[in-house]
Amino acid sequence: MVGEARDPESDVGPLDGLTVLDLSRVLVGPFCTMQLGDLGAEVIKVERPGRGDQTRTWVPPAFGEGEGKESAYYVSVNRNKRSIQLDLTTEAGRAVVRDLAREADVLVENFRVGKMAEWGLDYGDLADENPGLVYCAISGFGEWGPDRDEPAYDIMIQARGGFMSFTGIEDGPPVRIGVALADVGAGMYSTQAILAALLERELGDGRGQKIDVSLLDGQAAWTSYMATNYFASGEPPGRMGSKHPNIAPYQAFETADDYVVVACSSDPFWPPLCEALDRPDLLADERFETNEGRVRNREDLDRELEETFAALTTAEAVAALEAHDVPASRVRDVGEVFDDPQIEARGMLAEAEHPTAGTVRFPGSPMYFSRTPTTVRRHPPALGEHTESVLREYGYGDGDIDELRERGAISE
């Protein structure tokens, strides 16, 4: 079953009727605009003629073969959009953006700071003709500060934002979190900010506003309790593998054949954990009676539990812990995740038919609404697939489109 579990009252999303002009590329912006598209907004993705979004070339892997193949990376964040090709280095291309922005509710861009102003496409330029526009600018470091003009990539932001200092095994090398967390995090903050600005517009006087989101700010915010642990103790947190600085045991243990993850997140789980492992001696040990004691005596506790789990298979350990209502799991790969009956029941595997790449599959939206559901209405578009149809909707005739081609604003 693929994406069939949702049973809403209608197929109209909560943002139905809103138009998003997406001038972003790669991950952070497209992830943001995909969420808005999932929620029902009409998203128009503006891409460079002939080349398009950089992620179109990030292969392998890809869906399909030959010239019609589509990058799996690109597919991951570009459903529910229409693609038009516009060369923003030309005045003719920029004039089209102004026409589209005049009727848009939201504009999202992630060019280097200052580029949109250089092109005459900054918030002030566009809001004069569309005061209700919500304009979201996403960048590596934000629109002010000493590093505003510096380039930014996820791995360097994870390093600079502190995440790589506490991710990985103790005394091991720094490790990047497997997904581009800096981009995804800033993309989520951007979506959140856009929705708040749209609500304020509706509740207020109808004016939009400019939003400034940076990858580094997002990482600083996401340090969360790691930061407050530092502020309280004066000691920067280090790498602990899968362990938790404030909870024990809350980590992965090696078993006879693999690993088991245990989440003893509060004191009530400690007695049943000891019972599940047939370790009454640990339950009677005053050092481990409370979470604070277990954290302070972590090394001794780990040694005892490591010995116990090493004598069990992962299946045996998970079965024993689950039988005593102790949160536990084996570590699954992505294929196993999407074979999970729970994931299937929730409709979290979605798919769409692509005109050249065949069936493309991707994770569904995790947002559920009782009346206005998220939906997959459009496949991730081929480059420029909707250029002419979108232009015609905005009043461009055959002669106008031919002129744009002659002026290099759109592809032949």
Secondary structure as UniProt FT lines:
FT   TURN            14..17
FT   STRAND          19..23
FT   TURN            26..27
FT   HELIX           28..38
FT   TURN            39..40
FT   STRAND          42..47
FT   TURN            49..51
FT   HELIX           54..57
FT   STRAND          62..63
FT   HELIX           66..68
FT   STRAND          70..71
FT   HELIX           72..76
FT   STRAND          81..85
FT   TURN            88..89
FT   HELIX           91..102
FT   STRAND          106..109
FT   TURN            113..114
FT   HELIX           115..118
FT   TURN            119..120
FT   HELIX           123..127
FT   TURN            128..129
FT   TURN            131..132
FT   STRAND          134..139
FT   TURN            146..149
FT   HELIX           154..160
FT   TURN            161..162
FT   HELIX           163..165
FT   TURN            170..171
FT   HELIX           181..203
FT   TURN            204..205
FT   STRAND          210..214
FT   HELIX           215..222
FT   HELIX           224..233
FT   TURN            241..242
FT   STRAND          250..254
FT   STRAND          259..263
FT   HELIX           267..269
FT   HELIX           270..276
FT   TURN            277..278
FT   HELIX           280..284
FT   HELIX           286..288
FT   HELIX           291..296
FT   HELIX           298..310
FT   HELIX           314..323
FT   TURN            324..325
FT   STRAND          328..330
FT   HELIX           334..337
FT   TURN            338..339
FT   HELIX           341..345
FT   TURN            346..347
FT   STRAND          349..354
FT   TURN            355..357
FT   STRAND          358..363
FT   TURN            383..386
FT   HELIX           387..393
FT   TURN            394..395
FT   HELIX           398..406
FT   TURN            407..408
//
